[in-house]
Amino acid sequence: MHPPLRIGLVAHDAKKAELIAWAQRWEDWLARHSLVGTGTSADDIEQACPSLRVEHLRSGPDGGDMQLGAWIVDGGIDALVFLLDPASAHAHEADFRALIRVALIAGIPVALSEASAEHLAIGMSLPAPAVAEPEFREIYSSSNGDHWRLGIVRGRMFVRHQPNAASGGTTTDTDVEQFLSSGTGPEHQALRRMIEQRRRGTEAP
Ligand SMILES: O=C(CO)COP(=O)(O)O
């Protein structure tokens, strides 16, 4: 789960029904975040979605778009859903152009249609990407039960040494170069062979 986001919500009159339908579909997800909207859009969402609280700015034509733009400039908004009506003339067009412009400058996700709002919600509601797990290959194990494995994560290689249980030692990870320069034992020789095979592309699967 992402930490709570602050999401800006705006729709022109001809698109309010789409914003409401979207908010109803995503009500459970939106309820976990902090919402701020221009006057009428905020009212409509609260009426249609009983569990949502939306911080109200002025109505768009009265300066609400500019207020939201100022929040974005100050880094206070993580995503903007602005369902824009491209088919009508708007006296305050300069205001919402400026709102979209500062959102793009801030680099936040911006959805201007119901379809893109859907993708924004899908993307932002996904769990944060898991930290990549290393892939391991056995390098060498000694007769007394010590194990050395080569770990590879995001192209970076390291050596994981797991001492035998009886020794009570702890598992350590060492950089490959550092490991190779630390000795000439059978585990070092085995790793050199493995690396050479990787380079030549002849490593066993
Ligand atoms: O006009 C708007 C965006 O430009 C939206 O304003 P309202 O949410 O107050 O209708």
The ligand as an SDF file (V2000), in Angstrom:
LIG
                    3D

 10  9  0  0  0  0  0  0  0  0999 V2000
  -14.5660   24.9370  -13.4440 O   0  0  0  0  0  0  0  0  0  0  0  0
  -13.9880   23.9990  -12.9900 C   0  0  0  0  0  0  0  0  0  0  0  0
  -12.6600   23.5980  -13.5230 C   0  0  0  0  0  0  0  0  0  0  0  0
  -12.1630   24.5110  -14.4490 O   0  0  0  0  0  0  0  0  0  0  0  0
  -14.5540   23.1840  -11.8830 C   0  0  0  0  0  0  0  0  0  0  0  0
  -15.1680   23.9870  -10.9220 O   0  0  0  0  0  0  0  0  0  0  0  0
  -16.3380   23.4000  -10.0220 P   0  0  0  0  0  0  0  0  0  0  0  0
  -15.8580   22.1300   -9.4380 O   0  0  0  0  0  0  0  0  0  0  0  0
  -16.6170   24.4120   -8.9650 O   0  0  0  0  0  0  0  0  0  0  0  0
  -17.5110   23.1910  -10.9420 O   0  0  0  0  0  0  0  0  0  0  0  0
  1  2  2  0
  2  3  1  0
  2  5  1  0
  3  4  1  0
  5  6  1  0
  6  7  1  0
  7  8  2  0
  7  9  1  0
  7 10  1  0
M  END
$$$$
